[in-house]
Amino acid sequence: MKPILQSYTSYAYAKINLSLDILGTRPDGYHEVRMLMQSLQLHDTVTLKISDTPGITMTCSDATLPVDEHNLAYRAAALFCSTYGITDGIALHLEKKIPVAAGLAGGSSDAAAVLQGLNKMYGTLATAEDLAALGVTLGADIPYCLMLGTALSEGIGERLTPLPAAPHCYCLLVKPAAGASTKQIYTEYDALVKTTDIKHPNTDLMLLALSEGNYHALVSGLCNVLEPVTTRLVPEIASIKEALQFLGADGVLMSGSGPTVFALFSDPENAKRAEAYFLQTKYAPGTFLTELKN
């Protein structure tokens, strides 16, 4: 197959979970989830080029990240090429802005951008459903990262329902340096839920808030069943949340399996003041002020 473009650049957008609920564990070991997903303006940049070097060659602005099959973006490129019979060399460069291992789907979003970019470069005419079917074999968040916006995510994350756009607001991300593995967090959740009454989100009420464009009802419903587990492993999450609430956030929650905490603000001045505060702390490298992307 011959390319119709010699290069292509696309953005890979971060996401947050406005809610995250776990309904149970499936026979295959995956967790059945029900989540409200929201994309952000914060993004990585993915550049793909035809190369004289055979295979996939990858570079990245973050020297701590792997640039081989241990990187999800690399694996996405290899999977697309093998699926569509592409034998050209592909040079992939990833300019990172989304914090790594943060609960913001940075790796999944990079992989989604690679699939979309190669589809454009080669004119393969793969549909959104085709790309999602490929992507879910690499990661459960990839189908959502291909779609973006505001969505209900069910199953293992692959069943997506587009929703009315969330009301415009500002989103401040604060990521602690410490973290914990997603596998450990889900394992500890499975143990904790057997002995503890964990608060679950009222997803239906949040869906109603979205349908009515009711910002205050939406932020009052923010809830993530994994937050108590990750907070036990990364206690700083609690103090970050407390500071953000003191600084005037309308709603505060941990995203995904963490450890990033996000705060939503309708008032841009409050958002900027909170950003300025955290940029003077040890959390400055993990502090990003952005907006929702719909």
C-alpha positions as CSV (number, residue, x, y, z in Angstrom):
1,M,0.0,0.0,0.0
2,K,1.3,3.4,-1.0
3,P,0.9,6.5,1.1
4,I,-1.1,9.5,-0.1
5,L,0.7,11.8,2.4
6,Q,4.4,11.7,3.3
7,S,3.8,13.0,6.8
8,Y,1.0,13.8,9.2
9,T,0.8,15.6,12.6
10,S,-2.1,15.2,15.0
11,Y,-2.9,16.0,18.6
12,A,-3.5,13.4,21.4
13,Y,-5.8,14.9,24.0
14,A,-5.8,14.2,27.7
15,K,-9.0,13.0,29.4
16,I,-10.5,13.1,32.9
17,N,-13.2,11.0,34.5
18,L,-16.1,13.0,35.7
19,S,-17.3,9.8,37.4
20,L,-15.9,6.3,37.7
21,D,-17.9,3.4,38.9
22,I,-17.1,-0.3,39.0
23,L,-20.1,-2.6,38.7
24,G,-18.2,-5.9,39.3
25,T,-15.6,-8.2,37.9
26,R,-16.2,-10.1,34.7
27,P,-15.4,-13.8,34.2
28,D,-12.4,-12.8,32.0
29,G,-10.9,-10.9,34.9
30,Y,-11.7,-7.4,33.5
31,H,-13.7,-4.9,35.6
32,E,-17.1,-3.9,34.4
33,V,-17.2,-0.1,34.5
34,R,-19.6,2.8,34.0
35,M,-17.8,6.2,33.6
36,L,-18.4,9.7,32.4
37,M,-15.4,10.6,30.3
38,Q,-14.3,14.2,29.3
39,S,-11.5,15.2,27.0
40,L,-9.3,18.3,27.7
41,Q,-7.4,20.8,25.6
42,L,-4.1,19.6,27.1
43,H,-2.5,17.4,24.5
44,D,0.6,15.6,23.2
45,T,1.7,16.1,19.5
46,V,2.2,13.0,17.3
47,T,4.1,13.3,14.1
48,L,4.4,10.5,11.6
49,K,6.6,10.4,8.5
50,I,7.6,8.0,5.8
51,S,11.2,6.9,6.5
52,D,14.0,5.1,4.6
53,T,14.7,3.1,7.8
54,P,12.7,-0.1,7.8
55,G,10.1,-0.8,10.5
56,I,8.9,1.6,13.1
57,T,11.4,4.1,14.5
58,M,10.3,6.3,17.4
59,T,11.6,9.3,19.2
60,C,10.1,11.2,22.2
61,S,10.7,14.5,23.9
62,D,10.5,12.7,27.3
63,A,13.8,10.7,27.6
64,T,12.3,8.6,30.4
65,L,9.7,7.0,28.1
66,P,10.5,3.8,26.0
67,V,10.6,4.2,22.3
68,D,10.0,0.5,21.4
69,E,7.3,-2.0,21.8
70,H,6.9,-1.0,25.4
71,N,5.3,2.2,24.3
72,L,1.6,2.1,23.4
73,A,2.1,4.5,20.5
74,Y,4.8,2.3,18.9
75,R,2.6,-0.8,19.3
76,A,-0.3,1.1,17.7
77,A,1.8,1.9,14.7
78,A,3.1,-1.7,14.4
79,L,-0.5,-3.0,14.7
80,F,-1.9,-0.7,12.0
81,C,0.9,-1.5,9.6
82,S,0.5,-5.3,10.0
83,T,-3.3,-5.0,9.7
84,Y,-3.2,-3.0,6.5
85,G,-0.1,-4.5,4.9
86,I,2.1,-1.4,5.2
87,T,5.7,-2.1,4.6
88,D,7.2,1.4,4.5
89,G,9.4,2.6,7.3
90,I,7.5,4.8,9.7
91,A,9.2,7.5,11.8
92,L,7.1,8.4,14.8
93,H,7.9,11.4,17.0
94,L,6.0,12.1,20.2
95,E,6.1,15.5,21.9
96,K,4.9,14.9,25.4
97,K,2.8,17.4,27.4
98,I,0.3,15.1,29.2
99,P,1.8,13.8,32.5
100,V,2.9,10.2,32.4
101,A,1.2,7.5,34.6
102,A,-1.3,10.1,35.7
103,G,-4.8,8.7,35.2
104,L,-5.2,11.0,32.1
105,A,-5.0,8.4,29.4
106,G,-1.9,10.0,27.8
107,G,-0.6,6.7,26.4
108,S,-4.0,5.6,25.1
109,S,-4.5,9.0,23.5
110,D,-1.1,8.8,21.8
111,A,-2.0,5.4,20.4
112,A,-5.3,6.7,19.1
113,A,-3.6,9.6,17.4
114,V,-1.2,7.2,15.7
115,L,-4.1,5.1,14.4
116,Q,-5.9,8.1,13.1
117,G,-2.7,9.6,11.6
118,L,-1.7,6.4,9.7
119,N,-5.3,6.1,8.4
120,K,-5.0,9.6,7.0
121,M,-1.5,9.0,5.6
122,Y,-2.5,5.9,3.7
123,G,-6.1,6.7,2.9
124,T,-7.1,3.2,4.2
125,L,-10.6,4.5,4.8
126,A,-10.8,2.6,8.1
127,T,-14.0,3.7,9.9
128,A,-14.1,5.0,13.4
129,E,-15.5,1.5,14.4
130,D,-12.6,-0.2,12.6
131,L,-10.0,1.9,14.4
132,A,-11.8,1.4,17.8
133,A,-11.8,-2.4,17.2
134,L,-8.0,-2.3,16.6
135,G,-7.4,0.1,19.5
136,V,-9.3,-1.9,22.2
137,T,-6.9,-4.8,21.6
138,L,-4.2,-2.5,22.9
139,G,-6.0,-0.6,25.7
140,A,-9.6,-0.2,26.9
141,D,-9.4,3.7,26.8
142,I,-8.3,3.9,23.2
143,P,-11.8,3.7,21.7
144,Y,-12.8,6.7,23.8
145,C,-9.6,8.6,22.9
146,L,-10.5,8.1,19.2
147,M,-13.9,9.7,19.8
148,L,-13.3,12.5,22.4
149,G,-15.8,14.9,23.9
150,T,-18.2,14.0,26.6
151,A,-19.2,10.3,26.7
152,L,-20.6,7.5,28.8
153,S,-18.2,4.6,28.8
154,E,-19.3,1.1,29.7
155,G,-18.2,-2.5,29.5
156,I,-14.4,-2.5,29.9
157,G,-14.5,1.0,28.4
158,E,-15.2,0.1,24.8
159,R,-19.0,0.7,24.8
160,L,-19.3,4.4,24.2
161,T,-22.4,6.7,24.1
162,P,-21.8,10.3,23.0
163,L,-23.3,12.8,25.4
164,P,-24.3,16.5,25.4
165,A,-21.2,18.6,25.8
166,A,-20.3,19.5,29.4
167,P,-20.7,23.2,30.2
168,H,-17.6,25.3,29.6
169,C,-15.3,25.6,32.5
170,Y,-11.6,25.6,33.4
171,C,-9.7,22.5,34.6
172,L,-6.7,22.6,36.8
173,L,-4.6,19.4,37.0
174,V,-2.3,18.7,39.9
175,K,-0.2,15.5,39.8
176,P,1.8,14.2,42.8
177,A,5.2,12.8,42.0
178,A,4.4,9.6,43.8
179,G,2.1,7.0,42.1
180,A,0.9,3.5,42.2
181,S,0.3,0.8,39.6
182,T,-3.1,0.5,38.1
183,K,-3.0,-3.2,38.7
184,Q,-2.3,-2.7,42.4
185,I,-5.1,-0.2,42.7
186,Y,-7.7,-2.5,41.2
187,T,-6.5,-5.4,43.3
188,E,-6.8,-3.3,46.5
189,Y,-10.2,-2.1,45.4
190,D,-11.4,-5.6,45.0
191,A,-10.3,-6.4,48.5
192,L,-11.6,-3.1,50.0
193,V,-15.1,-3.4,48.4
194,K,-15.7,-6.6,50.3
195,T,-15.3,-5.0,53.7
196,T,-16.1,-1.3,53.2
197,D,-19.1,0.7,52.1
198,I,-17.6,2.6,49.2
199,K,-19.5,5.6,47.8
200,H,-20.6,5.1,44.2
201,P,-21.5,7.9,41.8
202,N,-25.1,8.6,40.8
203,T,-24.3,8.4,37.1
204,D,-28.0,8.8,36.1
205,L,-28.2,12.1,37.9
206,M,-25.0,13.3,36.2
207,L,-26.4,12.3,32.8
208,L,-29.5,14.4,33.6
209,A,-27.3,17.3,34.6
210,L,-25.5,17.0,31.3
211,S,-28.7,16.9,29.3
212,E,-29.9,20.0,31.1
213,G,-26.5,21.8,30.9
214,N,-26.6,22.1,34.7
215,Y,-23.0,22.8,35.6
216,H,-23.5,23.0,39.4
217,A,-25.4,19.7,39.5
218,L,-22.7,18.1,37.4
219,V,-19.8,19.1,39.6
220,S,-21.7,18.2,42.8
221,G,-21.9,14.6,41.4
222,L,-18.2,14.1,40.8
223,C,-17.3,10.7,42.2
224,N,-14.6,8.0,41.7
225,V,-14.7,4.7,43.5
226,L,-11.0,4.2,43.1
227,E,-10.1,7.5,44.9
228,P,-10.2,6.0,48.4
229,V,-7.9,3.2,47.3
230,T,-5.3,5.4,45.6
231,T,-5.4,8.0,48.4
232,R,-4.3,5.3,50.9
233,L,-1.3,4.6,48.6
234,V,-0.7,8.3,47.8
235,P,-1.9,10.3,50.8
236,E,-0.9,13.6,49.2
237,I,-4.1,13.3,47.1
238,A,-6.2,14.3,50.1
239,S,-4.1,17.4,50.9
240,I,-4.2,18.5,47.2
241,K,-8.0,18.2,47.2
242,E,-8.3,20.2,50.4
243,A,-6.1,23.0,49.0
244,L,-8.1,23.1,45.7
245,Q,-11.4,23.3,47.6
246,F,-10.0,26.1,49.7
247,L,-8.8,27.9,46.6
248,G,-12.4,28.1,45.3
249,A,-12.8,25.1,43.0
250,D,-16.4,24.2,42.2
251,G,-15.6,20.5,42.2
252,V,-12.5,18.4,42.8
253,L,-11.9,14.7,42.0
254,M,-9.1,12.2,41.3
255,S,-9.0,11.1,37.6
256,G,-9.0,7.5,36.6
257,S,-6.8,5.4,38.9
258,G,-4.8,8.5,39.7
259,P,-2.9,10.0,41.1
260,T,-3.8,13.3,39.3
261,V,-6.4,15.5,40.9
262,F,-8.5,17.8,38.8
263,A,-10.4,20.8,39.9
264,L,-13.2,22.5,37.8
265,F,-13.7,26.3,37.9
266,S,-16.4,28.4,36.3
267,D,-14.5,31.5,37.3
268,P,-11.3,31.9,35.3
269,E,-9.7,34.2,38.0
270,N,-10.2,31.5,40.7
271,A,-8.6,29.0,38.3
272,K,-5.6,31.3,37.7
273,R,-5.1,32.0,41.4
274,A,-5.2,28.2,42.1
275,E,-2.7,27.6,39.3
276,A,-0.4,30.3,40.6
277,Y,-0.5,28.8,44.1
278,F,0.4,25.3,42.9
279,L,3.2,26.6,40.6
280,Q,4.9,27.8,43.8
281,T,4.8,24.3,45.4
282,K,6.6,21.0,44.8
283,Y,3.7,20.1,42.5
284,A,4.7,22.7,39.9
285,P,6.0,20.2,37.3
286,G,2.6,18.4,37.5
287,T,0.4,21.5,37.4
288,F,-1.5,22.3,34.2
289,L,-4.4,24.8,33.7
290,T,-6.5,23.8,30.7
291,E,-10.1,23.7,29.5
292,L,-12.6,21.1,28.5
293,K,-12.6,20.0,24.8
294,N,-15.9,19.2,23.2
